[in-house]
Amino acid sequence: MLYKTSLESKPEFLARRKQVKKGETLFRMDDPAETAYLVQEGVLIVCCSAPNGREVITSVYFPGEICAGISVLTGSEYMGTARAPKKSSTVVTPISRQELLELMSSDSELYRSLILTQREKQKFKDRMLLGMVAESCQQRAAAALLWLYEKGAVDASSVAKSYLCRQELADLIGSTVETVIRVLSRFRKKGFIVEKNGTIKLDVLNLSEVAAAA
């Protein structure tokens, strides 16, 4: 939680908390990247539209992560459209380019953390793209669930919040919602996932075996 720690001593940042309502767009792809966003609560989805008009989710940002930091620092355009998930709101803190530069001058690890966050997002995206060629939907779904579970806020009972709806999970792994529904039903019957009251608990060992299956 490097970013959150850096901002805790700056109440003027936290006072600007912005709630992004369910499904609401925060910024759009190709708009000038003038503001980065620290995710404080919930998750922030970044997506783009395929030629056929279908939405493709390219990344998910979690609490403590800054979205669009590199784009803002380089003065480029946003690389995707950011919005809140369809079933839950998101709370973010906007950070201007100048403010981000000032934070970096007082926190030498901030830029490194921005790069590592971007690298981690790219690594997951590459995993999904490769999976669309070489893996089954079941393998990609297991890998995505494990990633979301690991990055989400997991409490002492190993239960995490379930932020994405079925369609969003399908858009994340490059599948159809009908196929995802069947795969999740199979996982539930086997006891690999337990969903209750907006939370999810995973059988990490068995799902890891599914994700790694040849």
Secondary structure per residue as TSV (DSSP state, phi and psi in degrees):
chain	resnum	aa	ss	phi	psi
A	1	M	-	360.0	47.0
A	2	L	H	-60.3	-45.0
A	3	Y	H	-65.3	-46.3
A	4	K	H	-61.3	-41.4
A	5	T	H	-62.2	-41.1
A	6	S	H	-63.5	-29.5
A	7	L	H	-94.8	-12.0
A	8	E	T	-62.1	-27.5
A	9	S	T	-88.6	6.9
A	10	K	-	-122.9	83.8
A	11	P	H	-60.8	-23.3
A	12	E	H	-66.8	-25.4
A	13	F	H	-75.7	-49.3
A	14	L	H	-65.4	-28.4
A	15	A	T	-68.4	-16.7
A	16	R	T	-94.5	18.3
A	17	R	-	-50.0	134.9
A	18	K	E	-123.1	128.4
A	19	Q	E	-91.9	126.6
A	20	V	E	-101.8	113.5
A	21	K	-	-69.2	165.1
A	22	K	T	-48.8	121.5
A	23	G	T	75.2	-2.8
A	24	E	-	-74.5	141.7
A	25	T	E	-85.3	134.7
A	26	L	E	-95.1	-46.0
A	27	F	E	-151.5	163.6
A	28	R	-	-114.8	150.4
A	29	M	T	-56.7	138.4
A	30	D	T	76.8	-4.2
A	31	D	S	-69.5	151.5
A	32	P	B	-57.2	129.6
A	33	A	-	-82.5	92.6
A	34	E	-	-105.6	-18.2
A	35	T	E	-136.7	130.6
A	36	A	E	-95.1	166.2
A	37	Y	E	-137.4	124.2
A	38	L	E	-85.4	121.0
A	39	V	E	-78.2	125.1
A	40	Q	E	-107.3	-39.6
A	41	E	E	-139.5	143.7
A	42	G	S	76.4	-158.2
A	43	V	-	-131.8	158.2
A	44	L	E	-118.2	124.8
A	45	I	E	-93.9	135.9
A	46	V	E	-115.1	129.0
A	47	C	E	-142.9	170.0
A	48	C	E	-143.2	169.0
A	49	S	E	-103.7	132.7
A	50	A	-	-75.0	163.9
A	51	P	T	-54.1	-30.3
A	52	N	T	-84.0	4.5
A	53	G	S	91.8	-7.4
A	54	R	-	-74.5	141.2
A	55	E	E	-78.5	136.3
A	56	V	E	-120.7	122.1
A	57	I	E	-83.9	120.0
A	58	T	E	-98.0	-19.5
A	59	S	E	-165.7	163.2
A	60	V	E	-134.0	130.6
A	61	Y	E	-107.0	138.1
A	62	F	-	-111.6	166.5
A	63	P	T	-52.6	133.5
A	64	G	T	93.8	-5.6
A	65	E	-	-104.6	146.1
A	66	I	E	-100.5	124.9
A	67	C	E	-93.3	134.9
A	68	A	S	71.3	18.1
A	69	G	H	-60.7	-45.8
A	70	I	H	-66.0	-42.4
A	71	S	H	-61.4	-40.1
A	72	V	H	-67.3	-44.0
A	73	L	H	-63.4	-36.4
A	74	T	H	-88.3	-4.4
A	75	G	T	66.8	31.1
A	76	S	-	-98.0	-160.3
A	77	E	B	-99.3	160.8
A	78	Y	-	-64.7	136.9
A	79	M	S	-85.3	-1.9
A	80	G	S	-169.1	175.9
A	81	T	E	-95.8	129.8
A	82	A	E	-105.8	136.9
A	83	R	E	-151.9	167.3
A	84	A	-	-80.2	154.7
A	85	P	-	-60.6	161.0
A	86	K	T	-73.1	-17.7
A	87	K	T	-114.0	5.3
A	88	S	S	-156.3	151.1
A	89	S	-	-85.2	168.4
A	90	T	E	-132.0	142.9
A	91	V	E	-114.1	126.4
A	92	V	E	-129.9	162.2
A	93	T	E	-118.0	119.0
A	94	P	E	-72.1	142.1
A	95	I	E	-134.2	121.2
A	96	S	E	-75.4	168.0
A	97	R	H	-59.7	-45.0
A	98	Q	H	-63.0	-41.9
A	99	E	H	-65.5	-38.0
A	100	L	H	-65.9	-39.9
A	101	L	H	-64.3	-39.8
A	102	E	H	-65.9	-38.9
A	103	L	H	-63.3	-40.1
A	104	M	H	-66.1	-33.7
A	105	S	H	-69.0	-24.5
A	106	S	H	-100.9	-7.4
A	107	D	-	-137.4	96.5
A	108	S	T	-65.4	-17.9
A	109	E	T	-91.1	-6.7
A	110	L	H	-64.0	-46.8
A	111	Y	H	-62.9	-42.6
A	112	R	H	-59.2	-40.9
A	113	S	H	-67.4	-36.6
A	114	L	H	-62.2	-43.3
A	115	I	H	-64.4	-44.0
A	116	L	H	-65.6	-37.6
A	117	T	H	-63.0	-45.3
A	118	Q	H	-63.2	-38.6
A	119	R	H	-64.2	-41.2
A	120	E	H	-65.4	-39.0
A	121	K	H	-65.3	-42.7
A	122	Q	H	-65.1	-38.5
A	123	K	H	-61.9	-42.5
A	124	F	H	-67.8	-41.5
A	125	K	H	-61.3	-42.6
A	126	D	H	-62.4	-37.8
A	127	R	H	-61.2	-42.5
A	128	M	H	-69.6	-40.7
A	129	L	H	-64.0	-44.2
A	130	L	H	-63.9	-38.7
A	131	G	H	-63.1	-31.3
A	132	M	H	-65.4	-23.0
A	133	V	H	-93.6	-40.1
A	134	A	H	-115.2	-3.9
A	135	E	S	-129.1	165.6
A	136	S	-	-83.9	163.6
A	137	C	H	-59.9	-35.5
A	138	Q	H	-61.6	-41.9
A	139	Q	H	-65.6	-45.1
A	140	R	H	-66.1	-39.0
A	141	A	H	-63.8	-43.1
A	142	A	H	-62.1	-44.2
A	143	A	H	-63.4	-41.2
A	144	A	H	-67.7	-42.6
A	145	L	H	-61.3	-41.4
A	146	L	H	-64.7	-40.9
A	147	W	H	-65.1	-48.2
A	148	L	H	-62.7	-39.1
A	149	Y	H	-66.5	-44.2
A	150	E	H	-66.0	-39.9
A	151	K	H	-80.7	-23.5
A	152	G	S	-74.7	172.0
A	153	A	-	-79.1	99.9
A	154	V	-	-95.0	126.3
A	155	D	-	-89.2	-173.0
A	156	A	T	-62.8	-23.6
A	157	S	T	-94.3	13.9
A	158	S	S	62.6	34.5
A	159	V	-	-109.2	132.9
A	160	A	E	-117.5	156.7
A	161	K	E	-69.8	143.9
A	162	S	-	-103.6	102.8
A	163	Y	-	-91.0	-33.7
A	164	L	-	-94.7	140.2
A	165	C	-	-79.8	175.3
A	166	R	H	-60.7	-42.7
A	167	Q	H	-63.4	-40.3
A	168	E	H	-67.8	-36.9
A	169	L	H	-63.8	-40.5
A	170	A	H	-62.9	-41.3
A	171	D	H	-68.5	-25.3
A	172	L	H	-76.5	-36.3
A	173	I	H	-103.1	1.4
A	174	G	T	73.6	47.2
A	175	S	-	-136.3	-176.4
A	176	T	-	-96.9	154.5
A	177	V	H	-64.8	-33.5
A	178	E	H	-63.0	-42.5
A	179	T	H	-66.9	-41.7
A	180	V	H	-62.5	-41.1
A	181	I	H	-60.4	-42.7
A	182	R	H	-65.5	-41.4
A	183	V	H	-65.3	-44.6
A	184	L	H	-65.6	-36.0
A	185	S	H	-61.9	-41.1
A	186	R	H	-63.8	-42.2
A	187	F	H	-63.0	-41.0
A	188	R	H	-64.5	-43.2
A	189	K	H	-62.4	-33.0
A	190	K	H	-84.4	-5.5
A	191	G	T	80.4	14.3
A	192	F	S	-75.4	-28.1
A	193	I	E	-135.0	145.8
A	194	V	E	-130.4	118.3
A	195	E	E	-111.5	133.8
A	196	K	E	-159.3	127.1
A	197	N	T	50.7	46.3
A	198	G	T	76.9	12.9
A	199	T	E	-121.7	166.0
A	200	I	E	-141.3	139.2
A	201	K	E	-123.6	131.3
A	202	L	E	-111.8	148.1
A	203	D	-	-87.4	89.2
A	204	V	H	-59.8	-41.3
A	205	L	H	-61.4	-51.1
A	206	N	H	-69.7	-37.9
A	207	L	H	-68.2	-33.3
A	208	S	H	-64.6	-37.3
A	209	E	H	-66.7	-39.8
A	210	V	H	-63.5	-45.7
A	211	A	H	-63.5	-32.4
A	212	A	H	-94.8	-0.5
A	213	A	-	-60.8	140.1
A	214	A	-	-78.7	360.0
